[in-house]
Structures are given as structure tokens and as C-alpha cells.
Amino acid sequence: MMKVRYVGTIAQRIGRSEDTVSPADSVVSGQDLIAWLRETDDGLNFAFGLRKNLMLAVDGVVRPISSDIRAASQVAIIDPISGG
């Protein structure tokens, strides 16, 4: 299980700030996680689709979106426009 937090306009658009998920085994990177979340949730698909430069924090540390997240307990997906 992994906690996914949504920061900024993403949270505002979907009406929540976090989910607890069990990503598919194929989810390795932050990019994979975003793609998987887009497939599983229409609201997230819409919110992520509006932003091209999302940022990622893995267990509280800002990392490249291509970072391996398999061992993470928490991933935050940040809309950089939010000032987050």
C-alpha cells in the first residue's frame, strides 16, 4: 500500500488531497504511477492531463518524476504552479 498525496490545483480539481493505493506491479517510476492513476480515475485523468510539468516528492524528498517509487510509503504529486 502507498499513500498518494495531491498538492495544489490537482487536489482542488478532484476534491481530495490523498488516496491510499496498491499500484500494479508494472508501476516503477513516478511517471508510471501517474499513468496508472490516470487509467484508474477519471478525475485524476482530467487533473493530470491539464498539467505537463508535475513534480514528485517521494517520502518527503523532491525527486525527478522518473525516480523509482516501488519502496515508497508516500508519494506526493505536486502541481508546480501551486507553489508547492
C-alpha positions as CSV (number, residue, x, y, z in Angstrom):
1,M,0.0,0.0,0.0
2,M,1.1,3.5,-0.8
3,K,-0.3,6.9,0.2
4,V,-0.5,9.3,-2.7
5,R,-0.9,12.9,-1.8
6,Y,-2.2,15.6,-4.3
7,V,-0.9,19.1,-3.9
8,G,-2.2,22.4,-5.3
9,T,-4.8,22.6,-8.1
10,I,-4.8,18.8,-8.5
11,A,-6.4,18.4,-5.1
12,Q,-8.7,21.3,-5.8
13,R,-9.9,19.8,-9.1
14,I,-10.5,16.3,-7.7
15,G,-11.9,17.4,-4.3
16,R,-9.5,15.3,-2.2
17,S,-5.9,15.6,-1.1
18,E,-4.8,11.9,-0.9
19,D,-5.6,8.3,-1.7
20,T,-4.2,5.0,-0.5
21,V,-3.5,2.7,-3.4
22,S,-1.9,-0.6,-4.3
23,P,-0.3,0.1,-7.7
24,A,0.1,-2.6,-10.3
25,D,3.4,-4.4,-10.3
26,S,4.3,-2.6,-13.6
27,V,4.4,0.8,-11.7
28,V,8.1,1.5,-11.2
29,S,8.5,5.3,-11.6
30,G,6.6,8.4,-10.8
31,Q,5.7,8.6,-14.5
32,D,4.3,5.1,-14.3
33,L,2.3,5.9,-11.2
34,I,0.7,9.0,-12.9
35,A,-0.2,6.9,-16.0
36,W,-1.7,4.2,-13.8
37,L,-3.7,6.7,-11.7
38,R,-5.0,8.3,-14.9
39,E,-6.2,4.9,-16.1
40,T,-8.0,4.2,-12.8
41,D,-9.6,7.5,-12.0
42,D,-11.4,9.9,-14.5
43,G,-11.0,12.9,-12.2
44,L,-7.2,12.3,-11.9
45,N,-7.0,11.7,-15.7
46,F,-8.6,15.2,-16.2
47,A,-6.5,16.9,-13.5
48,F,-3.2,15.4,-14.6
49,G,-4.0,16.0,-18.3
50,L,-4.1,19.7,-17.7
51,R,-0.6,19.8,-16.3
52,K,2.6,18.8,-18.2
53,N,5.3,19.6,-15.6
54,L,4.2,17.7,-12.5
55,M,6.7,17.4,-9.6
56,L,7.2,14.4,-7.3
57,A,8.1,14.0,-3.7
58,V,9.0,10.5,-2.5
59,D,8.7,10.1,1.2
60,G,9.1,13.8,1.7
61,V,12.1,14.3,-0.7
62,V,11.7,16.0,-4.0
63,R,12.8,13.7,-6.8
64,P,12.7,13.5,-10.6
65,I,9.4,12.2,-11.9
66,S,11.4,9.3,-13.4
67,S,12.5,8.1,-9.9
68,D,11.8,4.6,-8.7
69,I,8.9,4.7,-6.3
70,R,8.5,0.9,-5.5
71,A,9.8,1.2,-2.0
72,A,8.0,4.4,-1.2
73,S,5.3,4.6,1.5
74,Q,4.2,8.1,0.4
75,V,4.4,9.9,-2.9
76,A,3.2,13.5,-3.4
77,I,2.3,14.7,-6.9
78,I,2.7,18.4,-7.0
79,D,1.4,20.9,-9.4
80,P,4.4,23.4,-9.6
81,I,2.1,26.2,-10.4
82,S,0.6,25.8,-6.9
83,G,3.8,27.0,-5.3
84,G,4.1,23.6,-3.6
